[in-house]
Amino acid sequence: MRRRDLLAASAAAVGLAGCTLSGNTTTNTTGNSSPTASETPHHSSPQQTQTASSTVTPTLGGSLNGRPRRISDDIELVEKSNTTVIHAFLDVRKKYEQGIDPRDDPDITALQRVSQNTGVDCIIALKWNFTGNFGNLEAIRVPSAESSYRQALFEYATELLTAIGSSVTTLVLGNEPIWETPDVDLKGQDSTLLSFTRDLNNHLLANYTASDPQVLVGAFNRLYGDYVRKKYEQFYQQLVELFRTDADIDGIDLHVHYNGFQQATTMLAEARDAVPDGTITVSEFSPVWRYKQYIDATLDAFETGSEFADRYEIAPETTITEYYETATDHPQSPQEMADFMEAMPWYNVNFIEDMYEVLDEYDVQLGTVGFLQDTGFRHANLRDDWLPFQINYLFQRGVIDSEDGAHPHYLAEYRNRT
């Protein structure tokens, strides 16, 4: 694995790297009855801390999240979109508990195929899911250093990565640790998860030889909000310190899901303050919390929505969720979906361009956006606490009636940034 030089200047960093977070101005995540000017991009806010000079040109890629198998029948979309990097996370504990042979795992074989057929690089995050919140697993403590289970998980993770092949160019040692780890294992001066992460990296250094990836810690979540940021401040600082003191760790990964756009810029500013000399990737980003706020709104809650409903002869009291439910039963034309998105003031049709600007401002190496909403979305339950990630994906075959389901506003801009 790669080694990097530690820079003496990093010791002077502020924000996450110091004793407290920098406390940049945040935007309220709830309670807005309609979109406001404060939620639109404004990249020169005086609250932002900017890097001295831009040294990195970000690359955009596609995220398959935890189901890379979904790309198996749609590999042509990778080439059509000029995608050069694919992100996925692997639920190591779940796959291990199920006794899945990495050579037969559909997620692994999909990543093999897409890299072999298109030449894409892969950014792979290792998900541990000790809380059992995802995948119907029993909640457990992080295995101790003396545990044979810890060693078994490390060896299995190595097998999974090896099975993918040489296309793994970036490796994230965790997925979303604050959500996937019991709080008791995140606390203390040398938390159990910190030692787990350190030992994992050492194990991979000694045993993983299929590729030579850059190695990141994370992913960090919601650095823009005081509750999460303060609750997990000590653990986040420990991850940053691990990056600073371990020459084999190259930087940090972020998941930037937000409501107001200022939250995204705040989070990038916090991260760059913490690692002024390190690699930053953003393997997930979306305005999902903004979308979540409006899924129960009716079309006629907005003047442009009323006009859209009239044009397409849709009942004006139709909710956003109901509109998407109809689209899963009867996919809409690209033109209608484009008009719907433009008619909704909460939906930013310039999302790709706006996010790329802030990634560029803070020297982010790579950002991967949700890539594929496949036809399986037509069977999704949009009623039980639905988080509308899928309505922001680059390809939406579940609701758009076209050969590829391409997002009518995103694809062209994305192709220019890959």
C-alpha positions as CSV (number, residue, x, y, z in Angstrom):
1,M,0.0,0.0,0.0
2,R,1.1,3.6,-0.6
3,R,3.0,5.6,2.0
4,R,2.7,9.3,2.3
5,D,5.0,11.9,3.9
6,L,3.6,13.6,7.0
7,L,3.8,17.4,6.8
8,A,4.9,19.3,9.8
9,A,2.4,22.0,8.9
10,S,-0.5,19.6,9.7
11,A,0.2,20.1,13.4
12,A,-1.1,23.7,13.2
13,A,-4.5,22.6,11.7
14,V,-7.7,23.8,13.3
15,G,-11.3,22.4,13.5
16,L,-11.5,18.6,13.8
17,A,-7.7,18.4,14.2
18,G,-7.7,20.5,17.3
19,C,-9.4,20.3,20.7
20,T,-12.8,21.5,19.3
21,L,-14.6,21.8,16.1
22,S,-14.4,25.1,14.4
23,G,-18.1,25.8,14.7
24,N,-18.9,27.2,11.3
25,T,-22.4,28.6,10.8
26,T,-25.0,25.9,10.1
27,T,-28.3,25.8,8.4
28,N,-31.4,24.5,10.2
29,T,-32.3,21.0,8.9
30,T,-36.0,21.1,9.7
31,G,-39.0,23.2,9.9
32,N,-38.8,25.2,6.6
33,S,-42.2,25.4,5.0
34,S,-40.8,26.3,1.6
35,P,-37.5,26.7,-0.1
36,T,-35.7,30.0,0.8
37,A,-32.9,32.0,-0.7
38,S,-30.6,30.8,2.2
39,E,-30.8,27.2,0.8
40,T,-29.4,28.1,-2.6
41,P,-25.6,27.7,-3.3
42,H,-23.4,30.7,-2.3
43,H,-19.8,29.5,-2.4
44,S,-18.1,32.7,-1.2
45,S,-19.7,32.8,2.3
46,P,-17.4,34.5,4.8
47,Q,-18.0,31.5,7.2
48,Q,-16.1,29.2,4.9
49,T,-12.4,28.4,5.4
50,Q,-10.8,28.1,2.0
51,T,-7.6,26.3,1.0
52,A,-4.7,28.5,0.1
53,S,-4.7,27.4,-3.5
54,S,-6.4,24.8,-5.6
55,T,-4.2,21.8,-6.3
56,V,-6.7,19.1,-7.1
57,T,-9.2,18.8,-10.0
58,P,-12.1,16.7,-8.7
59,T,-13.3,13.7,-10.6
60,L,-17.0,12.7,-10.4
61,G,-17.9,9.0,-10.3
62,G,-20.9,6.8,-9.7
63,S,-21.9,5.2,-6.4
64,L,-23.6,1.8,-6.3
65,N,-23.8,2.0,-2.4
66,G,-24.4,-1.4,-0.9
67,R,-25.7,-3.1,-3.9
68,P,-23.1,-3.1,-6.6
69,R,-24.8,-6.2,-8.1
70,R,-27.4,-3.9,-9.6
71,I,-24.9,-2.8,-12.3
72,S,-24.6,-6.3,-13.7
73,D,-27.3,-5.8,-16.3
74,D,-26.5,-2.2,-17.0
75,I,-22.8,-2.0,-17.5
76,E,-23.3,-0.1,-20.7
77,L,-24.4,2.9,-18.6
78,V,-20.9,3.2,-17.2
79,E,-19.5,3.8,-20.7
80,K,-22.4,5.9,-21.8
81,S,-21.8,8.3,-18.8
82,N,-18.0,8.4,-19.2
83,T,-17.8,7.1,-15.7
84,T,-14.2,6.2,-14.7
85,V,-14.7,5.5,-11.0
86,I,-17.3,3.3,-9.2
87,H,-18.0,3.4,-5.4
88,A,-19.5,0.6,-3.4
89,F,-19.5,-0.5,0.2
90,L,-19.3,-4.2,1.2
91,D,-21.1,-5.4,4.3
92,V,-18.3,-7.6,5.6
93,R,-20.0,-8.8,8.7
94,K,-23.2,-9.7,7.0
95,K,-21.5,-11.5,4.1
96,Y,-19.3,-13.4,6.6
97,E,-22.2,-14.4,8.8
98,Q,-24.1,-15.7,5.7
99,G,-21.1,-17.8,4.7
100,I,-20.8,-16.2,1.3
101,D,-17.9,-17.4,-0.8
102,P,-16.3,-14.1,-2.2
103,R,-15.8,-15.9,-5.6
104,D,-19.6,-16.4,-5.8
105,D,-20.8,-13.2,-4.3
106,P,-23.0,-11.3,-6.9
107,D,-21.6,-7.9,-5.5
108,I,-18.1,-9.0,-6.1
109,T,-18.7,-10.6,-9.5
110,A,-20.5,-7.4,-10.6
111,L,-17.5,-5.3,-9.5
112,Q,-15.2,-7.7,-11.4
113,R,-17.2,-7.5,-14.5
114,V,-17.6,-3.7,-14.6
115,S,-13.9,-3.1,-14.0
116,Q,-12.8,-5.7,-16.6
117,N,-15.3,-4.6,-19.2
118,T,-14.9,-0.8,-18.8
119,G,-11.6,-0.2,-17.1
120,V,-13.1,1.7,-14.2
121,D,-11.4,2.1,-10.9
122,C,-13.2,1.1,-7.7
123,I,-13.4,2.9,-4.4
124,I,-14.5,0.3,-1.8
125,A,-15.6,1.0,1.7
126,L,-15.7,-1.8,4.3
127,K,-18.9,-1.8,6.3
128,W,-18.9,-3.6,9.7
129,N,-22.5,-3.0,10.9
130,F,-21.9,-3.9,14.6
131,T,-25.2,-2.3,15.6
132,G,-27.1,-4.7,13.3
133,N,-29.3,-1.8,12.1
134,F,-28.9,-2.8,8.5
135,G,-29.3,-6.4,7.3
136,N,-31.2,-7.9,10.2
137,L,-28.1,-8.8,12.2
138,E,-27.8,-9.1,16.0
139,A,-26.2,-6.0,17.6
140,I,-22.8,-6.8,19.0
141,R,-19.8,-5.1,20.6
142,V,-16.8,-4.4,18.4
143,P,-14.6,-7.6,18.7
144,S,-11.6,-7.1,21.0
145,A,-8.0,-7.5,19.8
146,E,-7.8,-10.9,21.4
147,S,-11.0,-12.1,19.6
148,S,-10.7,-14.8,17.0
149,Y,-13.8,-13.2,15.5
150,R,-11.9,-10.0,14.8
151,Q,-9.2,-12.0,13.0
152,A,-11.8,-13.9,11.0
153,L,-13.5,-10.7,9.9
154,F,-10.1,-9.2,8.8
155,E,-9.2,-12.3,6.8
156,Y,-12.6,-12.4,5.2
157,A,-12.4,-8.7,4.2
158,T,-9.0,-9.4,2.6
159,E,-10.6,-12.2,0.6
160,L,-13.4,-9.9,-0.6
161,L,-11.0,-7.3,-1.7
162,T,-8.7,-9.8,-3.4
163,A,-11.6,-11.3,-5.3
164,I,-12.4,-7.9,-6.8
165,G,-9.0,-7.7,-8.4
166,S,-6.6,-4.9,-9.2
167,S,-9.2,-2.3,-9.8
168,V,-9.4,-1.2,-6.1
169,T,-7.6,2.1,-6.2
170,T,-9.2,3.6,-3.0
171,L,-10.0,1.7,0.2
172,V,-12.1,3.2,3.1
173,L,-11.6,1.3,6.3
174,G,-15.2,1.9,7.4
175,N,-18.5,3.0,6.0
176,E,-20.5,5.1,8.5
177,P,-19.0,4.1,11.8
178,I,-21.1,6.4,14.0
179,W,-24.3,4.7,12.8
180,E,-22.9,1.2,12.6
181,T,-21.1,1.0,15.9
182,P,-22.4,0.9,19.5
183,D,-21.7,4.2,21.2
184,V,-19.8,2.5,24.0
185,D,-17.2,1.4,21.4
186,L,-16.8,4.9,20.1
187,K,-15.9,6.5,23.4
188,G,-12.7,6.8,25.3
189,Q,-9.2,8.1,24.6
190,D,-8.4,4.9,22.6
191,S,-11.9,3.7,21.6
192,T,-12.4,0.0,20.7
193,L,-13.3,0.9,17.1
194,L,-10.1,3.0,16.8
195,S,-8.0,0.0,17.7
196,F,-10.1,-2.2,15.4
197,T,-9.4,0.3,12.5
198,R,-5.7,0.5,13.3
199,D,-5.4,-3.3,13.4
200,L,-7.4,-3.7,10.3
201,N,-5.1,-1.4,8.4
202,N,-2.0,-3.3,9.7
203,H,-3.6,-6.6,8.7
204,L,-4.3,-5.4,5.1
205,L,-0.8,-4.0,4.8
206,A,0.6,-7.4,5.6
207,N,-1.9,-9.6,3.7
208,Y,-3.6,-7.7,0.9
209,T,-1.6,-7.6,-2.3
210,A,-4.1,-7.5,-5.2
211,S,-3.7,-3.8,-5.6
212,D,-2.0,-0.8,-4.0
213,P,-4.9,1.5,-3.0
214,Q,-4.8,4.8,-1.2
215,V,-6.3,4.2,2.3
216,L,-8.8,6.5,4.0
217,V,-10.6,6.5,7.3
218,G,-14.3,7.4,7.7
219,A,-16.8,8.0,6.5
220,F,-17.5,11.2,8.4
221,N,-21.2,12.2,8.7
222,R,-23.0,15.5,9.4
223,L,-20.1,17.7,10.4
224,Y,-22.5,20.6,9.8
225,G,-24.7,19.8,12.8
226,D,-23.9,20.5,16.4
227,Y,-25.6,17.4,17.8
228,V,-23.7,14.7,15.8
229,R,-20.5,16.8,15.6
230,K,-20.3,17.3,19.4
231,K,-21.5,13.8,20.3
232,Y,-18.8,12.1,18.2
233,E,-16.2,14.8,18.3
234,Q,-13.7,12.7,20.2
235,F,-14.0,9.7,17.9
236,Y,-13.7,11.9,14.8
237,Q,-10.6,13.5,16.3
238,Q,-9.1,10.1,16.8
239,L,-9.6,9.2,13.2
240,V,-7.9,12.4,12.1
241,E,-5.1,11.7,14.5
242,L,-4.8,8.2,13.1
243,F,-4.4,9.8,9.6
244,R,-1.7,12.1,11.0
245,T,0.4,9.5,12.7
246,D,0.0,6.5,10.4
247,A,2.0,7.0,7.2
248,D,0.0,4.4,5.4
249,I,-3.3,6.3,5.7
250,D,-3.8,9.0,3.1
251,G,-6.8,10.9,4.2
252,I,-10.5,10.8,5.0
253,D,-13.8,10.0,3.3
254,L,-17.1,12.0,3.8
255,H,-20.8,11.3,3.3
256,V,-22.3,14.7,2.6
257,H,-26.1,14.4,2.8
258,Y,-27.8,17.8,3.5
259,N,-30.8,20.0,3.5
260,G,-29.6,23.5,3.0
261,F,-26.6,23.8,0.6
262,Q,-24.6,25.7,3.2
263,Q,-24.4,22.5,5.2
264,A,-22.4,20.9,2.4
265,T,-19.9,23.8,2.2
266,T,-19.7,23.8,6.0
267,M,-18.9,20.1,6.1
268,L,-16.2,20.4,3.4
269,A,-14.7,23.4,5.2
270,E,-14.5,21.4,8.5
271,A,-12.9,18.5,6.7
272,R,-10.3,20.5,4.9
273,D,-9.4,22.3,8.1
274,A,-8.8,19.0,9.8
275,V,-6.7,17.5,7.0
276,P,-5.1,20.4,5.1
277,D,-2.4,18.1,3.7
278,G,-4.5,14.9,3.1
279,T,-6.7,13.4,0.5
280,I,-10.5,14.0,0.8
281,T,-13.1,12.0,-1.0
282,V,-16.9,12.3,-0.9
283,S,-18.2,8.9,-1.7
284,E,-21.8,9.9,-1.1
285,F,-23.5,13.2,-1.5
286,S,-27.1,14.3,-2.0
287,P,-29.8,16.8,-0.8
288,V,-31.8,13.9,0.6
289,W,-32.8,15.7,3.8
290,R,-34.2,18.6,1.7
291,Y,-36.1,16.1,-0.4
292,K,-37.4,14.3,2.6
293,Q,-38.9,17.6,3.9
294,Y,-41.1,17.9,0.8
295,I,-42.3,14.4,-0.1
296,D,-45.6,14.9,1.6
297,A,-46.2,18.3,-0.1
298,T,-48.8,18.6,-2.8
299,L,-48.1,19.8,-6.3
300,D,-50.3,22.9,-5.8
301,A,-48.2,23.9,-2.7
302,F,-46.1,25.7,-5.3
303,E,-47.2,28.0,-8.1
304,T,-45.0,26.2,-10.6
305,G,-46.3,22.9,-9.3
306,S,-49.9,24.0,-10.0
307,E,-48.9,25.0,-13.5
308,F,-47.2,21.6,-14.0
309,A,-50.3,19.7,-12.8
310,D,-52.5,21.7,-15.1
311,R,-50.2,21.1,-18.1
312,Y,-50.1,17.3,-17.6
313,E,-53.7,16.9,-16.3
314,I,-52.7,15.7,-12.8
315,A,-54.8,16.3,-9.8
316,P,-53.2,19.3,-8.1
317,E,-53.6,17.8,-4.6
318,T,-51.3,14.9,-5.6
319,T,-48.4,14.6,-3.2
320,I,-44.8,14.2,-4.3
321,T,-44.8,10.7,-3.0
322,E,-48.0,9.9,-4.9
323,Y,-46.5,11.3,-8.1
324,Y,-43.5,9.0,-7.7
325,E,-45.7,6.0,-6.9
326,T,-47.6,6.6,-10.1
327,A,-44.3,6.9,-12.0
328,T,-43.2,3.5,-10.7
329,D,-46.4,2.0,-12.1
330,H,-46.3,4.0,-15.3
331,P,-42.9,5.5,-15.9
332,Q,-43.0,9.0,-17.2
333,S,-41.5,10.4,-20.3
334,P,-38.1,12.2,-20.0
335,Q,-39.8,15.5,-20.9
336,E,-42.5,15.2,-18.2
337,M,-39.9,14.2,-15.5
338,A,-37.7,17.1,-16.6
339,D,-40.7,19.5,-16.3
340,F,-41.6,18.0,-12.9
341,M,-38.1,18.6,-11.5
342,E,-38.0,22.1,-12.8
343,A,-41.5,22.8,-11.3
344,M,-40.4,21.8,-7.8
345,P,-38.5,24.7,-6.2
346,W,-37.0,22.3,-3.7
347,Y,-35.4,20.2,-6.4
348,N,-32.1,21.6,-7.6
349,V,-31.7,20.7,-11.3
350,N,-28.2,22.3,-11.2
351,F,-27.2,19.9,-8.4
352,I,-24.2,18.4,-10.2
353,E,-22.7,21.7,-11.2
354,D,-23.3,23.3,-7.8
355,M,-21.8,20.4,-5.9
356,Y,-18.8,20.2,-8.2
357,E,-18.0,23.8,-7.5
358,V,-17.7,23.2,-3.8
359,L,-15.8,19.9,-4.2
360,D,-13.3,21.9,-6.3
361,E,-13.1,24.7,-3.8
362,Y,-12.0,22.4,-1.1
363,D,-9.6,20.3,-3.2
364,V,-11.7,17.1,-3.0
365,Q,-10.1,14.4,-5.1
366,L,-13.3,12.4,-5.9
367,G,-17.0,12.7,-5.5
368,T,-19.4,9.8,-6.3
369,V,-23.1,10.5,-6.9
370,G,-25.9,7.9,-6.7
371,F,-25.7,6.1,-10.0
372,L,-28.5,3.7,-10.8
373,Q,-32.1,3.5,-9.8
374,D,-32.9,0.2,-11.5
375,T,-36.3,-1.2,-12.4
376,G,-36.5,-2.9,-8.9
377,F,-37.5,0.5,-7.6
378,R,-40.9,-0.1,-9.2
379,H,-41.6,-2.5,-6.3
380,A,-40.3,-0.2,-3.5
381,N,-42.4,0.8,-0.5
382,L,-42.6,4.6,-0.6
383,R,-44.8,4.9,2.4
384,D,-42.9,3.6,5.5
385,D,-40.4,6.4,6.4
386,W,-39.1,6.6,2.8
387,L,-35.8,8.3,2.3
388,P,-35.9,9.6,-1.3
389,F,-32.2,9.0,-2.2
390,Q,-33.3,7.4,-5.5
391,I,-34.9,10.5,-7.0
392,N,-31.5,12.1,-7.2
393,Y,-29.7,9.2,-9.1
394,L,-28.0,9.7,-12.4
395,F,-30.0,6.9,-14.1
396,Q,-33.7,6.4,-13.0
397,R,-35.0,3.4,-14.9
398,G,-37.6,2.8,-12.3
399,V,-39.6,6.0,-13.1
400,I,-38.3,7.4,-16.5
401,D,-39.6,5.8,-19.7
402,S,-36.5,5.8,-21.9
403,E,-33.9,3.3,-23.0
404,D,-31.5,4.2,-20.2
405,G,-33.6,6.3,-17.7
406,A,-31.0,9.1,-17.8
407,H,-31.6,12.0,-15.5
408,P,-32.8,14.8,-17.9
409,H,-30.8,17.5,-16.1
410,Y,-27.8,15.8,-14.6
411,L,-26.2,13.5,-17.2
412,A,-24.6,16.1,-19.5
413,E,-23.0,18.0,-16.7
414,Y,-21.8,14.8,-15.1
415,R,-20.2,13.6,-18.3
416,N,-18.1,16.8,-18.4
417,R,-16.7,16.1,-14.9
418,T,-15.6,12.5,-15.0
